[in-house]
Amino acid sequence: DPVGENAGVHGPPEDRKEKVPSPHLSQMVVLTDSATLYGLAQRVVATESLVFLAEQFESLQSHLDTMMPAAKKPFLQQFYSQTVSTASELRKPIYWIVAAKAIDYEQMLLMMAGVKWDIKEIMSQHNIYVDVLLKEFEQFNKRLSDVSRHVRIPLPVSNVLWEHCIRLANRTLVEGYANVKKCSNEGRALMQLDFQQFLMKLEKLTDLRPIPDKEFVETYIKAYYLTENDMEQFIKNHREYSMKQLANLVNVCLGSHINKRARQKLLAAIDDIDRPKR
């Protein structure tokens, strides 16, 4: 079968040289164990080796450039611009899956759904979902230091992991607030109290500054106090929120202050937005 996929394997030796076996994961590597942060040690060895290799290529670039014949130089430039320069960007998707599994974001949404937000008095005590979320972060921190005893976790890796986890947590908070069916001014003040408590304790766990997506949550909570006219401008300016999250601001936050026609107009403004793909 000269045309089939095995052509090179049984063909002449010079053909065989070009074949690279398809990659496969060693059975020794377990990516499903939460205690090892989903194979974080192996992910670090693989990813950081690649980043190190790219750094070596960077330092060799001028040397390789002088040795390369003019006709081949475009290939070298393409290799640097498309392959070498993207090595460090691989950190984000590779470590993202660890962050996505390390914290139980779903549990937090369920707990937030059980909170009463249409309260009549100002609360001095934050909600329990905040403590549960912080416990998850403490557990994540501990597991991170456990893994680092076996394989050193470089600072850029630690930063990427913390950034991912905090972003996902903050986005989950906004989603939780956007699921609220009834909310009073005092309820919105309680959201602010909850978030401030989360930030205060979180800042003791991580050196990452500023806290990623902090404004994403604060801006959403404060939008509750906007007037009808300001809300229309807010909808146009804040495309980072989903249509559902914006619709919740109109229906729940402004719901009691505006008439049906004004509400329809604002919901139509949300529909009209030419939304970027997220």
C-alpha positions, 0 to 999 in steps of 0.5 A, spaced: 500 500 500 504 505 497 499 510 498 496 508 505 499 511 512 504 506 513 507 507 506 513 510 510 514 505 515 516 499 510 519 503 505 526 505 503 530 507 509 530 514 507 523 515 507 522 512 514 527 518 517 521 523 516 516 519 520 515 522 527 511 517 531 504 520 534 505 523 541 502 519 547 501 520 554 505 515 559 501 511 563 505 514 569 502 520 568 495 521 572 491 528 570 485 526 574 487 526 581 485 533 585 491 531 590 496 532 585 493 538 582 491 534 575 498 532 573 501 539 575 508 537 576 508 533 569 505 539 566 510 544 569 516 539 566 513 539 559 511 546 558 517 550 562 522 545 558 518 548 551 519 555 554 526 554 556 528 551 549 524 557 546 529 562 550 535 558 547 533 559 540 531 566 542 539 567 544 541 563 538 537 567 533 542 572 530 547 567 530 543 562 526 541 568 521 548 569 519 549 562 517 542 561 513 543 562 506 538 568 503 533 564 500 532 560 506 531 566 511 524 567 510 523 560 513 527 562 519 523 568 520 517 564 520 519 559 525 521 565 530 515 569 529 510 563 529 513 557 533 518 560 538 515 566 540 508 563 541 512 558 546 510 562 553 503 563 550 502 555 551 502 556 559 495 559 559 491 553 556 495 548 559 494 551 566 487 553 565 484 546 566 488 545 572 485 552 575 478 550 572 478 544 576 482 546 582 476 550 585 469 548 585 465 554 582 459 550 581 458 549 588 459 556 589 453 558 584 448 553 588 450 556 594 449 563 592 442 561 589 440 560 596 441 567 599 436 571 600 437 578 597 431 582 598 433 584 605 430 590 608 436 591 613 443 592 612 447 586 614 454 586 618 456 579 617 458 576 610 454 570 607 457 563 608 459 562 600 464 567 601 468 562 607 467 556 602 470 559 596 476 562 601 477 554 603 477 552 596 483 557 595 486 555 601 486 548 599 489 550 592 494 554 595 496 548 600 496 543 594 500 548 590 506 548 595 505 540 596 507 539 588 512 544 589 516 540 594 517 535 588 517 540 582 519 547 583 513 551 580 516 557 577 513 564 579 510 565 572 507 559 572 504 560 579 502 567 577 498 564 571 494 559 575 492 564 581 490 569 575 486 563 572 483 561 578 481 568 581 478 570 574 474 564 574 471 565 581 470 573 580 466 571 573 462 566 577 460 571 582 457 575 577 454 569 574 451 568 581 449 575 582 446 575 575 441 569 577 438 573 583 430 574 582 429 579 587 434 584 590 433 590 594 438 596 596 440 592 602 441 586 598 446 589 593 450 592 599 450 585 602 453 583 595 459 589 596 460 586 603 461 579 601 466 581 595 470 585 600 471 580 605 473 575 599 478 580 596 481 582 603 482 574 605 484 573 598 490 578 598 493 574 604 493 568 600 496 571 593 502 576 592 498 577 585 496 585 584 492 587 582 487 582 583 484 580 576 477 582 574 476 585 581 473 591 577 468 586 573 465 584 579 465 591 583 462 595 576 456 589 576 454 590 583 454 598 582 450 598 576 444 596 581 444 604 583 444 606 575 438 610 573 434 608 566 438 613 562 445 611 565 443 604 564 442 605 557 449 608 556 452 602 561 449 597 556 453 600 550 459 601 554 460 594 557 460 589 552 464 584 557 458 582 560 453 577 557 446 578 555 443 575 560 447 579 566 445 585 562 438 583 562 438 581 569 440 588 571 434 591 567 429 586 570 431 586 577 435 592 578 431 597 575 425 593 575 421 596 580 423 603 578 421 603 571 415 602 566 414 596 562 416 600 555 422 603 558 424 596 560 423 593 553 427 599 550 433 597 554 432 590 553 432 591 546 438 595 546 442 589 549 439 585 543 442 590 538 449 590 541 454 587 536 457 582 541 464 580 540 465 572 540 467 571 547 
